Structures are given as structure tokens and as C-alpha cells.
Amino acid sequence: MTTGNGETAWLSTAVGTSWTPPEIDFTKPQTARMYDYFLGGKDHYAPDRETARQVEKVWPTVSQAARGNRLFMNMAVERLAKAGIDQFLDVGTGIPTSPNVHQIVQREQPGAHILYTDHDPVVLAHARALMNSTEQGRIDYIQGDLRRPEGILGHPCLAGPEPVLDFGRPVALTLLAIMHFITHEDDPERIIGTLMDPLPSGSHLILSHITDEYAPEQVEATARLYRSQGLPAQARTGKQLVELLDALGLELLPPGVLPVSRWTPDISDEPPTPLYTDAEASLVGLIARKP
């Protein structure tokens, strides 16, 4: 993976790396900057805001969905860190928004290693904000495309005598609000399967995904709007996600596929009081384990 000027797009708290910020196209909307807008951030530009406001017209609660996704991420990552997982591969990192994955994990596991990756050059431009590991831990960021998972797995940071992730021990793969930009033609089973294949037994998948089960008209209108801007979009049902996990041989963990607004820090028999309705969130989350 290289920047536009040919330098390796790799940052690390443990390895000497260098790069020049890439040139970014500010004339077209980008999903990472739109997501930042929905979260109330400041790293977005006129084309991003214009498209995001069009989305808000057809899906008025999209900002609740974005915030619900962040809360799910916090709880799911913390749950695995408390269970002893200290290696995370975060694909589709997005623009840094505190708390980031490493901040949650290293509270529980100070020596944790995290590998962030995203294909969007705007994320690379902000990636230095992620380079604040604990002294015992390690954080790397590389530019990589989810549609080409072999390129991520083949990066030098995962090779040599001191790779950022040790595939001899369990790893958590996080795919947060990213797989709905992967269409059926992209073959999501192949993509996730390729990333999970080298990970040992006891590894986990954290996934959140837009669903059209609760507000189908709003979600489909949003998908059409994204596609009209050249941004792929593909909603999926909880049943489709379970079928995907089954095809991959992954074990769905309690509480199953649940709207992100219904997740709680701890598993409980008592149904949680959701922050938003299922239709307002229209985003589901899950944790699965590799047997």
C-alpha cells in the first residue's frame, strides 16, 4: 500500500515509518467524512455536508444510528477486552473519534496491539491521532482496501519477527458500519472469510450493519442516494447476516443479532431499554466466535 507519491502508507508506534499526507479529493462526498458529520465532528467539507443533508431528509434519524453504532462499538470491544482478547484488527477505521478502539482495549489490556486500516486517504491524513498507545502496547495504521483483504494480510507489519498481530493467539476482527458498503457482487463471504481464515480458534468478529427490516423505505431511499453519488450501499437483514456467519463456520454469541440501540455493557436476561427505536437505529450489531 502506498500514498500517491509512492511512499508506504504505514504508521506505527513500534517501527520507524514515514509518509507524506496524501492528496485528497474534496470535490466529491466520502463516506468517512459523512459519518464524521453525522457524529457531529468537524472533518467534513461542502460536498460531504450536502449529501449528508440529503440523507437526513430521507432518513431523519441517521445521526442516532451513527451514535448508536459508536456505543455498540464501545460495548462490544470492551466485552472482548475484558474476556482477555488483546489483539484487534480494525478494518474500516474511519476518521478518529474518541474513544477509539485502542483506547477502550488498552484500558483493560495495557499491552494490547491494534492494527487499524482504511482505504480512504482522508482517514490516513488524520491517522496520527491514533498513534497514542500505552508504553506496553502497540498501534499500527496501514492503508488497505476491504475489497482486497489479501493486501491487508500481506502487509509487512504482519510479517517478520515482531508483527503487530500474532496469529498464533486470538484476534478480534472489527467490521463496524463498513460491510453495508460491500455489495453482493463484491462477495462479502469471501472478504470476511479471507480475513478470518488465518486467525486461530478463539478469535472473534465484531460486526455492525445497516438493516432494512425496521424502516425499509427510509433505508432503501438512503441506499439509492448513496449509489447516485457513486458510493456503493447494500442493506442486509439479520437473517442474511446469520446465514453469512453459518457459511463462514462462525458461532454467533449472545445476545445474537440485535439493534445497536439495544446492546448493553453486560449480557442480561432482562431486555434493555433502547436509546432509540429499532426503526430509528436501523443498524444491527453482533459478536461471533471462531470455534
C-alpha positions in Angstrom: 0.0 0.0 0.0 1.4 3.4 -1.0 0.4 7.0 -0.9 0.0 8.9 -4.1 3.7 9.8 -4.1 4.7 6.2 -3.8 5.7 6.1 -0.1 4.4 3.3 2.2 1.2 4.4 4.0 2.2 2.9 7.3 2.3 4.4 10.8 3.5 2.5 13.8 4.3 3.2 17.5 6.9 0.4 17.4 8.5 0.6 13.9 10.1 3.6 12.2 7.8 4.6 9.4 7.4 7.8 7.4 4.9 9.1 4.9 3.6 12.3 3.3 -0.1 13.2 3.7 -1.9 12.2 0.6 -3.7 14.4 -1.8 -7.4 14.3 -1.1 -10.3 15.0 -3.5 -12.6 17.5 -1.7 -15.0 17.8 -4.6 -16.8 14.5 -4.0 -18.6 13.2 -0.9 -16.8 10.5 1.0 -18.4 8.1 3.5 -15.8 8.6 6.2 -16.4 12.4 6.2 -20.2 12.0 6.0 -20.0 9.7 9.0 -18.0 12.3 10.8 -20.7 14.8 10.0 -23.4 12.5 11.4 -21.4 12.2 14.6 -21.2 15.9 15.0 -17.5 16.1 14.0 -15.6 18.8 12.2 -13.7 16.9 9.5 -16.0 17.3 6.5 -16.5 19.6 3.6 -19.2 21.1 1.5 -19.9 18.0 -0.8 -20.0 15.8 2.3 -22.4 18.0 4.1 -24.6 18.5 1.1 -25.0 14.7 0.5 -25.4 14.1 4.3 -28.2 16.6 4.5 -29.9 14.9 1.6 -29.6 11.6 3.6 -31.1 13.3 6.6 -34.2 14.3 4.5 -34.9 10.6 3.7 -33.6 9.1 6.9 -34.1 11.8 9.6 -32.6 9.6 12.4 -29.3 8.7 10.7 -27.4 10.6 13.3 -28.9 8.4 16.0 -27.9 5.4 14.0 -24.3 6.7 13.9 -24.2 7.4 17.6 -25.8 4.0 18.3 -23.1 2.4 16.3 -20.4 4.1 18.4 -22.0 2.9 21.6 -22.2 -0.6 20.3 -18.5 -0.5 19.3 -17.6 0.7 22.8 -19.5 -2.1 24.5 -18.5 -5.0 22.1 -14.8 -4.1 22.1 -14.8 -3.7 25.9 -16.6 -7.0 26.3 -13.9 -8.9 24.4 -11.0 -7.0 26.0 -12.4 -7.9 29.5 -12.6 -11.5 28.2 -8.8 -11.4 27.5 -8.6 -10.5 23.8 -5.6 -8.2 23.4 -5.2 -8.1 19.6 -7.6 -6.2 17.3 -7.7 -5.8 13.6 -10.0 -2.8 12.8 -10.9 -2.6 9.2 -12.7 0.5 8.0 -11.3 2.6 10.8 -12.8 5.9 9.8 -11.8 9.4 11.0 -10.6 9.1 14.6 -13.4 9.8 17.1 -12.7 9.3 20.8 -12.8 6.8 22.3 -11.1 4.8 19.6 -10.7 1.0 19.7 -7.2 1.1 21.2 -8.3 3.5 24.0 -11.1 1.0 25.0 -8.9 -2.1 24.7 -5.8 -0.7 26.4 -7.9 0.3 29.5 -8.5 -3.4 30.0 -5.3 -4.8 28.4 -2.5 -2.2 28.6 -0.2 -4.4 26.4 -2.8 -4.8 23.6 -1.8 -4.5 19.9 -4.2 -2.8 17.4 -3.9 -2.7 13.7 -6.1 -0.1 12.1 -6.7 0.0 8.3 -8.8 2.1 5.9 -8.7 2.7 2.2 -9.9 6.3 2.4 -7.0 8.8 2.1 -8.8 11.3 4.3 -8.5 8.7 7.2 -4.8 8.4 6.5 -4.5 12.2 6.8 -5.8 12.0 10.3 -4.2 8.7 11.4 -1.5 10.3 13.5 -4.3 11.0 16.1 -4.4 7.2 16.6 -0.7 6.9 17.5 -1.0 7.2 21.2 -0.5 3.7 22.5 0.3 2.7 26.1 4.0 2.1 26.6 3.4 -1.6 26.8 1.2 -1.8 23.8 1.5 -1.1 20.1 -0.6 0.6 17.4 -0.1 0.4 13.6 -2.1 2.0 10.8 -2.0 1.0 7.2 -3.9 2.0 4.1 -5.8 -1.0 2.8 -8.9 -1.9 0.9 -11.5 -4.2 2.4 -12.4 -5.4 -1.1 -8.8 -6.7 -1.3 -8.2 -8.4 2.0 -5.2 -10.3 0.7 -3.4 -6.9 0.5 -4.1 -6.2 4.2 -2.9 -9.6 5.3 0.2 -9.3 3.2 1.4 -6.0 4.6 4.9 -6.0 6.1 3.6 -5.1 9.5 2.1 -8.6 9.8 5.4 -10.3 8.8 8.9 -10.6 10.2 10.0 -11.4 13.8 7.8 -8.8 15.5 4.5 -8.5 13.7 1.9 -6.1 15.1 -0.5 -9.1 15.4 0.4 -12.6 16.5 -1.8 -15.0 14.5 -0.8 -17.8 16.9 -3.2 -16.1 19.5 -6.8 -15.0 19.3 -7.5 -11.8 17.4 -10.7 -9.7 17.2 -11.7 -8.5 13.7 -13.9 -5.5 13.8 -16.0 -4.5 10.8 -18.1 -1.6 12.1 -20.6 0.1 9.8 -18.5 -0.9 6.8 -19.9 -4.1 5.3 -23.0 -2.3 4.0 -20.7 -0.6 1.5 -19.8 -4.1 0.2 -22.3 -5.3 -2.4 -23.3 -8.9 -3.2 -21.1 -8.6 -6.3 -18.1 -7.9 -4.0 -18.7 -11.3 -2.3 -18.9 -10.5 1.4 -18.4 -14.1 2.3 -15.1 -14.2 0.5 -13.9 -11.0 2.1 -14.7 -11.9 5.7 -13.6 -15.5 5.2 -10.2 -14.3 3.9 -9.7 -12.1 6.9 -10.8 -14.7 9.4 -9.0 -17.6 7.8 -5.5 -17.0 9.3 -6.9 -16.2 12.7 -6.8 -19.0 15.2 -9.6 -20.7 17.2 -10.9 -18.3 19.9 -10.8 -15.3 17.6 -13.8 -13.1 17.2 -15.7 -11.0 14.8 -17.5 -7.8 15.8 -19.8 -6.5 13.0 -22.4 -3.8 12.7 -24.5 -3.4 9.6 -27.4 -1.3 8.3 -30.6 -3.3 8.0 -33.8 -2.6 6.1 -36.0 -4.6 8.4 -37.4 -1.8 10.5 -37.6 1.2 8.2 -37.4 -0.3 4.7 -38.5 2.8 2.7 -36.0 5.2 4.5 -33.1 2.8 4.3 -33.7 1.9 0.6 -34.0 5.6 -0.2 -30.7 6.3 1.6 -29.1 3.4 -0.3 -30.3 4.9 -3.6 -28.9 8.3 -2.7 -25.5 6.8 -1.8 -25.4 4.9 -5.1 -26.4 8.0 -7.1 -23.2 9.6 -5.7 -21.1 6.7 -6.7 -21.0 5.3 -3.2 -21.9 1.6 -3.0 -24.6 0.7 -0.4 -26.3 -2.7 0.4 -28.6 -3.2 3.4 -29.0 -6.7 4.8 -31.4 -8.4 7.2 -30.4 -10.1 10.4 -31.3 -13.4 8.8 -28.9 -12.8 6.0 -26.1 -11.9 8.5 -26.7 -15.2 10.4 -26.6 -17.1 7.1 -23.3 -15.4 6.4 -21.9 -16.4 9.8 -23.1 -20.0 9.3 -21.4 -20.2 5.9 -18.2 -19.0 7.5 -18.4 -21.5 10.3 -18.6 -18.8 13.0 -20.6 -19.2 16.3 -23.0 -16.3 17.0 -22.7 -15.3 20.6 -25.4 -13.9 22.9 -27.4 -11.8 22.7 -27.4 -12.5 18.9 -28.1 -10.1 16.1 -29.6 -7.1 17.9 -30.3 -3.4 17.0 -27.3 -1.4 18.2 -29.5 0.7 20.5 -30.5 -2.5 22.4 -27.0 -3.5 23.4 -25.8 -3.2 27.0 -22.4 -3.4 28.6 -23.3 -6.8 30.1 -25.3 -9.8 28.9 -28.6 -9.9 30.8 -31.9 -11.8 30.6 -33.6 -8.5 31.2 -34.3 -6.8 27.8 -32.6 -3.4 27.9 -34.4 -0.1 27.4 -33.3 1.0 24.0 -31.9 4.5 23.4 -33.8 4.7 20.1 -36.5 2.7 18.4 -35.4 -0.1 16.1 -36.6 1.9 13.1 -34.6 5.0 14.2 -31.4 3.0 14.5 -31.9 0.6 11.6 -28.4 -0.8 12.4 -27.7 -4.2 14.0 -24.7 -5.4 15.8 -23.3 -8.9 16.6 -20.3 -10.7 18.1 -19.3 -14.1 16.7 -16.5 -16.6 17.7 -14.3 -18.8 15.6 -14.5 -22.3 17.1 
